Amino acid sequence: MKVLVNAGPWLEVPPAGYGGIENVVATLVPALRERGVEVVLASVGSSPLEVDELISVYDEGQFTELQKPYNQVMGITHAHLARVVDELRSRDDIDLVHDHVEVVGPAVLSALGGPPVLHTLHWDLHKHPAFYGSFPPSVAVNGVSDSQLARAPEALRAASLGAIHLATPLADRDLRAERGDHLVVMGRICGLKGQHVAARICQKLGLPLVLAGPVSGRNTPAELDVVAQNPYHPLHSHPDVRYHLDQVSRYLDEELVRWVGSVGGPARDHLYASARAALFPIQWDEPGGTAVVEALALGVPPVGLRRGCLPEIIDHGRTGFLADSEEELAEWVLRVDELDPEECRREARRRFSPSVMADRYLELYEKVAGSR
């Protein structure tokens, strides 16, 4: 089977730091190729992932352009999809398109009438009610959790082939580090992730906390200071920037609670693996939970609010703790040493390894291709 995997024009695959969808693609593709699937990757030219073919419009990722007004950036995704369409029209050896580009991907590919398409849903499905409420019937979809699909519009559920949980290559690496005292919240700094809740809890309990992740594409405190100190900067009023400045920074004391910016590569893995626990005080119904499965793979017990996909990933009392309130979350934080890190690792290997995800996707590929 030859599959065109459409990762989009925003970040290279794998990304150097933050990049949820790109990390998913980077985890899936090697496992597919090990199973004999030929992969044509539609991404940016700088993507280092080993594939059979790489097609692109942009040499570098266009993620920073997303901070600009819509009428200045609306052509980026369409230029990328135009390149994908040209590729599909010029050849007849692509058996299936696995699309990961929000809205524009299925909208364009459904009109093409080319190879069958499987579109993976990575995001909040309430963002585009008109589109998802009348989803193109020619495109099959899958979710990344049952919770996500349960909240989907009826037309989208009808097109769905079920949910496939996200995976992490860390599940196969047995990466270990000496356990420290700090807790960690790993991910983009934004209101949905609830870093302010984690900071408030850790200050009350006197526990060290490290917040790791970018703020509106700003990867270091120095970069964010440039934005914060200039009220005329285009990002000064960005919701993520305002969230950090107004709700998170008040807890930062550089001793107990620290924001270290975006961390990638081995430094990120070590910071995560050496944590006493990973906190997930999410303020929305998280659809995928990549950081949760990464914590499990590293033997770091996850402690979070009972929302979204977390109850599907965390077995309360065995591989982590789930709470229904901030107060209860604080109580479970004090009990993380009761959890067995090896049980977390075993769960990750069993359920969230790249091979498990690839096998599930191959089943869907065969089903979608066979339906045509």
NORMOTA-V740230 format. One record per backbone hydrogen bond with DSSP energy under -1.0 kcal/mol. CO is the residue of the C=O (numbers start at 1). NH is the residue of the N-H. E is the energy in kcal/mol with one decimal. If there is no record, write none. Layout:
BEGIN
co & nh & e
CO & NH & E
CO & NH & E
END
This chain:
BEGIN
co & nh & e
1 & 38 & -2.6
2 & 95 & -2.3
2 & 96 & -1.1
3 & 40 & -2.6
4 & 98 & -2.7
5 & 42 & -2.8
6 & 100 & -1.8
9 & 62 & -2.0
10 & 63 & -1.9
13 & 49 & -2.2
19 & 23 & -2.0
20 & 24 & -1.8
21 & 25 & -2.4
22 & 26 & -2.3
23 & 27 & -1.5
24 & 28 & -2.3
25 & 29 & -2.6
28 & 32 & -2.1
29 & 33 & -2.5
30 & 34 & -2.0
32 & 37 & -2.1
33 & 36 & -1.7
38 & 3 & -3.0
39 & 52 & -1.4
39 & 53 & -1.6
40 & 5 & -2.5
41 & 55 & -2.8
42 & 7 & -2.1
42 & 8 & -1.1
44 & 47 & -2.0
53 & 41 & -3.0
55 & 43 & -1.9
58 & 45 & -2.9
59 & 46 & -1.5
62 & 65 & -1.3
63 & 66 & -1.7
64 & 67 & -1.3
65 & 68 & -2.0
69 & 72 & -1.9
70 & 73 & -1.1
70 & 74 & -1.9
73 & 76 & -1.9
75 & 79 & -2.5
76 & 80 & -1.9
77 & 81 & -2.7
78 & 82 & -2.4
79 & 83 & -1.6
80 & 84 & -1.8
81 & 85 & -2.8
82 & 86 & -2.4
83 & 87 & -2.0
84 & 88 & -2.4
85 & 89 & -2.3
86 & 90 & -1.5
96 & 4 & -2.4
97 & 118 & -2.9
98 & 6 & -2.4
99 & 120 & -2.5
102 & 104 & -3.4
103 & 107 & -2.3
104 & 108 & -2.4
105 & 109 & -2.6
106 & 110 & -2.1
116 & 97 & -2.5
117 & 140 & -2.0
118 & 99 & -2.6
119 & 142 & -1.8
124 & 127 & -1.2
128 & 132 & -2.7
129 & 133 & -1.8
131 & 134 & -1.1
136 & 139 & -1.6
140 & 119 & -3.0
141 & 161 & -2.6
142 & 121 & -2.6
143 & 164 & -2.3
145 & 149 & -1.6
146 & 150 & -2.2
149 & 152 & -1.4
153 & 157 & -2.2
154 & 158 & -2.1
159 & 141 & -2.0
162 & 143 & -2.0
168 & 171 & -1.7
169 & 172 & -1.7
170 & 173 & -1.0
182 & 276 & -3.5
183 & 210 & -2.4
184 & 279 & -2.6
185 & 212 & -2.5
190 & 193 & -1.1
192 & 283 & -3.2
194 & 198 & -1.5
195 & 199 & -2.5
196 & 200 & -2.2
197 & 201 & -2.4
198 & 202 & -2.5
199 & 203 & -2.2
200 & 204 & -2.0
201 & 205 & -2.3
202 & 206 & -1.2
202 & 207 & -2.2
208 & 183 & -2.5
209 & 258 & -2.4
210 & 185 & -2.1
211 & 260 & -2.3
212 & 187 & -2.9
214 & 189 & -2.7
215 & 218 & -2.2
218 & 215 & -2.4
219 & 262 & -2.6
220 & 224 & -2.0
221 & 225 & -2.2
222 & 226 & -1.3
224 & 228 & -2.9
225 & 229 & -2.4
227 & 230 & -1.1
230 & 233 & -2.1
233 & 236 & -2.0
235 & 238 & -1.7
238 & 242 & -2.8
239 & 243 & -2.4
240 & 244 & -2.2
241 & 245 & -2.7
242 & 246 & -3.0
243 & 247 & -2.5
243 & 248 & -1.2
244 & 249 & -3.1
248 & 251 & -2.2
249 & 252 & -1.1
256 & 209 & -3.1
257 & 253 & -1.8
257 & 254 & -1.6
258 & 211 & -3.2
261 & 213 & -1.6
265 & 269 & -2.0
266 & 270 & -2.5
267 & 271 & -2.3
268 & 272 & -2.4
269 & 273 & -3.1
270 & 274 & -1.9
272 & 275 & -1.6
274 & 180 & -3.7
277 & 184 & -1.7
278 & 303 & -2.8
280 & 282 & -1.5
280 & 305 & -2.1
284 & 286 & -1.7
286 & 309 & -2.5
289 & 293 & -1.7
290 & 294 & -2.0
291 & 295 & -1.9
292 & 296 & -2.1
293 & 297 & -2.2
294 & 298 & -1.5
295 & 300 & -3.0
296 & 299 & -1.7
301 & 278 & -2.3
302 & 321 & -2.0
303 & 280 & -2.6
304 & 323 & -2.1
305 & 307 & -2.1
307 & 310 & -1.8
309 & 312 & -1.3
309 & 313 & -1.2
310 & 314 & -3.1
315 & 318 & -2.6
315 & 319 & -2.4
320 & 317 & -3.1
321 & 304 & -2.2
323 & 306 & -3.1
325 & 329 & -2.3
326 & 330 & -2.1
327 & 331 & -1.4
328 & 332 & -2.1
329 & 333 & -2.1
330 & 334 & -1.1
332 & 335 & -1.9
333 & 336 & -1.2
335 & 338 & -1.9
336 & 339 & -1.8
340 & 344 & -1.4
341 & 345 & -2.1
342 & 346 & -2.5
343 & 347 & -2.1
344 & 348 & -2.1
345 & 349 & -2.4
346 & 350 & -2.2
347 & 351 & -2.4
348 & 352 & -2.3
352 & 168 & -2.2
353 & 357 & -1.8
354 & 358 & -2.8
355 & 359 & -2.3
356 & 360 & -1.8
357 & 361 & -2.3
358 & 362 & -2.5
359 & 363 & -1.6
360 & 364 & -1.6
361 & 365 & -3.1
362 & 366 & -2.4
363 & 367 & -1.8
364 & 368 & -3.1
365 & 369 & -3.1
366 & 370 & -2.3
367 & 371 & -1.4
369 & 372 & -1.1
END
